[in-house]
């Protein structure tokens, strides 16, 4: 007698990392899902048209995820929408034969958005760049140059971007292990934040789709073009043979990937409903980079949100359409600056910062210019012979941006040009192989000796040729000089960082020696060697320490600036300080790394308090100031 075959247990799906514990769908509701997914059997079986479609195995995964999510959404919206509407919206949008989310996930634009979010996070939270750079491919794929936007990022080099993009493209193949290791660098809070952000964007769209389907009922007669040319002609099938998701009354649900984030008039022309158009056109996000990175995390975790095909793709397409480089018009480019310069007139009253300054004392300390104010606040010298572009301001205002905001953006564009990524302007692209080059020549060739001059050649033409050659050589010399200058600057910065790190190490050793030897154990009883309170003369930023410690030490060191250990450190304060002091007995590792990295990058000396006593710490800082004054 044969044993009865056991039923396979149903997969426990997770929604944004949390198990879905809703009541399962009824038999009739599951039949509705099966009917929607019948499109795979009708169109794929026995044809050659299904090579670019969702595979049967993937379709089963999409259906299981959709049923689990639909059950959770039925409970979530039980007081607003009927179960039939929820089932229809989820099933129709998931049972699409084209693998839309997979296509978006292969897009260079989408992966670049994810790469930038991940690089920003790793740079801020990893203790060392090598933690993530060592996992990237050693050399970038040069062909990726043709896939990503012709622009520069202000934070990360193009080489690192290309290597990261190369890894993300190979996350299911050659770089599977490295991709897992990189995702493990995300802490629990960051990972949870990504999941919840994607979930919020997903629910935002679902509510809009339910509103459109349940109350507005727009109708369109043609299937959306994103299905591609793999679908047979609609006239080939009788109306009764069409799958439910291709009936005219539900095609509007499938138009989401094409219509979201489009102008209202364009959406209204398709759907015939002003309200529906406003709902779909108003769908958006305030952090597209995070949504791109979130999908990769959810995909790696096999979360239900990454397995809803069209519904997943809508969130991804929304993120992609919000990325800066996905819209471009080179003909509209305006100049980034004009001849001119900053305002050097001393016409602004400056008040030195002091926490102990009495309220109501408006007496200025001195007069400053606009350029001096800019330097005091940022530590950056503004360009001396250029000012913001009026053409660019007019271009922004012509697109609906307010005049003040347009000036701010124009200032930002001018200063972005002078950052490390853009200070030398657009870099020439080597279009190898496009002008008779077979691509096999060595990277460097000796300059060909020009042929002897033809005695019958026009002297004017010969002079023009020589002048052009001289101009080219001058340009090459100028580029070489700038490259040498950059190398000298990098060497100088490396030496400065080395000096700063050696000084920091000496401070740590001294602090450790004091702690071990119990030096100055009776300092409080015998009285400090300096008079307190001590007026701090340098720009001193103090981080860390318990609240009670800061409350005691502040009155002893007027002029020093103290910052809450729970408050995210402002890196501009670190960059503008003469010295940074750390009380590490009440400071998180992430907080410490953020401050120490900013100090090292900007050559700011770091000091460590060697005691928990507020008075001893105040004396230590005062003695350090005295030593610095003597050294000067």
Secondary structure, 3 states (H helix, E strand, C coil): CCCCCCCCCCCCCEECCEECCCCCCCHHHHHHHHHHCHHHHHHHCCCCCCCCECCHHHHHHHHHHHHHHHHHHHHHCCCCCCHHHHHHHHHHHHCCCECHHHHHHCCHHHHHHHHHHHHHHHHHHCCCCHHHHCCCCCCCCHHHHHCCCCCCCCCCCHHHHHHHHHHHHCCCCCCHHHHHHHHCCCCHHHHHHHHHHHHHHHHHHHHHHHHHHHHHCCCCCCCCHHHHHHCCCHHHCCHHHCCHHHCHHHHHHHCHHHHCCCCHHHHHHHHCCHHHHHHHHCCCCCCHHHHHHHHHHHHHCCCHHHCCCHHHHHHHHHHHHHCHHHCCCHHHCCCCEEECCCCCCCCEEECCCCCCCCCCCCCCCEEECHHHHHHHHHCCCCCCCEEECHHHHHHHHCCCCCHHHHHHHHHHHHHHCCCCCCCCCCCCCCCCCCCCCCCCCCCCCCCCCCCCCCCCCCHHHHHHHHHHHHHHHHHHHHHHHHHHHHHHHHHHHHHHHHHHHHHHHHHHHHHHHHHHHCCCCCHHHHCCCCCCCCCCCCCEEEEECCHHHHHHHHCCCCCCEEECCCCCCCHHHHHHCCEEEEEHHHCCHHHHHHHHHHHHHCCCEEEECCCCCHHHHHHHHHHHHHHHHHHC
